[in-house]
Amino acid sequence: MIAGPVTVPMLVPGAARTVAQDAEAGPVVREAAAADAPAIHQLILDNLQSGHLLPRSLADVTARASRFTVVVDGGGVVLACGELAPLNASVAEVRSLVVREQARGRKLGRVIVDELRRRARAGRYRTLCAFTHDPRVFVRFGFSIVPHTWLPEKIAADCWSCSQFQKCGQYAVVDTRLGRPVTPSPAQGHLS
């Protein structure tokens, strides 16, 4: 179990390490693969009742699997996930951020967001945003609440066609730390 601050030690680039080999090392953060899509989709489905996630189809998750970051336990079970979804060349969105109920309180959401932030920087995005019913989590991660109109890319990409447009209960949040370094978080690493 992860206790205290979460650190993600560096791995040698290109080193092939399987989850089975890392079972005794604890959870691993990595880019998702198409094979992870059913588990990611199920995690999203399991958390739709709370009203904090939008539904996703398995086909959608499978097609975008490489955009997801996952935390898996030593047995390969997906404990947490989040997607870095490009809205245009300079703006990306955190989507489908969810932590398995039994794994909450272990700072895995922060691990996912930090990795998505790292990937956003690597992709040269200037803005990282999210839309959420509960902005407190994102505010703790360094985001600020902003008017929806500050993100016309999101409105054009998704909001116009949404049945909740103009009556949406979500808050728009923008990462205020994207230009500053955060704790290093490689694309693959162990959580300790």
N, C-alpha and C positions, 0 to 999 in steps of 0.2 A: 504494500500500500504506500502511496506517495504521502509524505507528511512534510510540512514546512514548505519553504520555497522550492519551486520546481526548477531544476536545471536540466538542460539538454546537452550532454557532452558531445563534442565533435567526433564524427566518424571519419575515417580515411575515405576521401572521395573514391567512388568506384568499388569500394569494398562490398562484396555480396554477403550479406548476413540475413539469414532467415529468421522469422519470428520464433521458430522452434529452437534455433541456436541461442536465442536471446531470452528464453523462458525464465531463466534464473535472474536476469538483469531487470525484469519488470517491464512496464509498458513502453512501447516504441511509438514515436511520432514519425509519420512518413506520408509521402504522396500516395493517394489512393490509386488502385488499379481497377480495371473493369471487373475483375473477380470480386472486388469489395462492394460493388454496386448493390447486390441484394441485401447485404447487411446494413449498408448506409440507408437504403430505402426503407427497410424495416425499422431502423432507429427513428427515422423521420415519421413513419406511420405511427409508431408507438407513442410519439409525443405530439400528435395533432390535437388530441383532446384538450390540451392545455390552452389551445388557441394562440400559441406564440409562434407557430410555424405554418407556412403555406404548404399545401399538398404538392407532392412531386410524383411523377410517374416513374416506374422502374426504367422505362426507356429513356427518359430525360436524365435520370441519375447515371445510367450506364453510358450514355453518350457524352456526359460531362465528367466522368469519373476522375480523370487526371486533374481536374480543377479542384478536387477535394483534397483536403489534408485530413488524415485520420490518426487517432491514437488507438493502438491495438494492445491487448494484454498478451502475456506470454503464450496463451493458447490460440491467438489470432482473432479473438472476439473484439469487434469494433466498440470501443468505449466512448468515443467522441468523434465528431466530424464537423467540418465547415467547408464551404466552397468559396473560392475566389472567382467571382463572376465579372468579367470585363463588361463595362457598359459602353466604353469607347476607348480611344487610345490613351487617355489620361485618367480615366475614372474606373475604378473597380469596386464591386460590392461584396461584402461578406453575406453569404446566404446559407440557409440551412445549418446554422450553428446549433448543435445539440450535443448534450452529454447524457449518456445512459444514466437512468435514475440511480442505480446502485453505485455509480462511480462519481456522483456529485460530491462537492466539498473537497476535491483533490486537485483543484486548480487546472483541470484539463481544458476548460473553456479558454483560459488565459493562454495555455500552450498552443491551442489551435489558432487563436487570434494573433499571437506573436508570430507564428509560422506564416499565416496568411499575410501579415504585415511585411514580413521578410520577402515573401514571394512578390508582393505588390511593388516593393522597392526594386527588386531584381527585374521586374517587368517594366520599370520606369513609370509606373502610375504616379500621378501627383496627388490624387485624392482616393482615399479608401472610405467607403460609406457603408451604412447598414440601415435597414428599416426594421423597427422593432416595436412591440407593444410595451416592453419594459426597458426603457433606456438606461436604467441604473447600472446594469451589467456592463454595457458599453462605456458608460461614463467612467466606471472604475478602470477600464482598459485604456483610457486616454482619449476617448471620443467626446465630442461636444454635440449637443442638440442644436439643430439648425432648422430653418424653415424648409419645407419640401421644395419650394421654388429654387433653392440653392442647388438642387440636383436635377436640372432639366433632362439630363441623360437618363435618369431612372424613370422619370415621368414619361418620356418618349418611348423607352424600351418596354416598360411594364404597366405603368399606371393607367394610361389611356384606355387600355383594353380590360382593366380589372372591374369587376362588378361593384367593388367597394370604392371606386374612384369618386372623389369629392366627399365621401363619408368615412374615409379610412381612419382607423383609430391608431395607426402606427406613427411613431416618431422617426424623423430622419436624424441620423447621427453621422458625423464626419470625424475621421481620425485626425487628431491634432498633433500626432507625433510622427507622422509618416516621413517627414524630412529629418528626424533625429534618430540616432542609433538606439536600438533596444538591445536587450540581452541577446547575444547570438543564438540562433536557432537553426541548425542545419536542416536540410530537406529530410534527412533521416537521422535519428538519434534515440538514445535511451533516456527515459525519464527516471530520475532518482529522487 
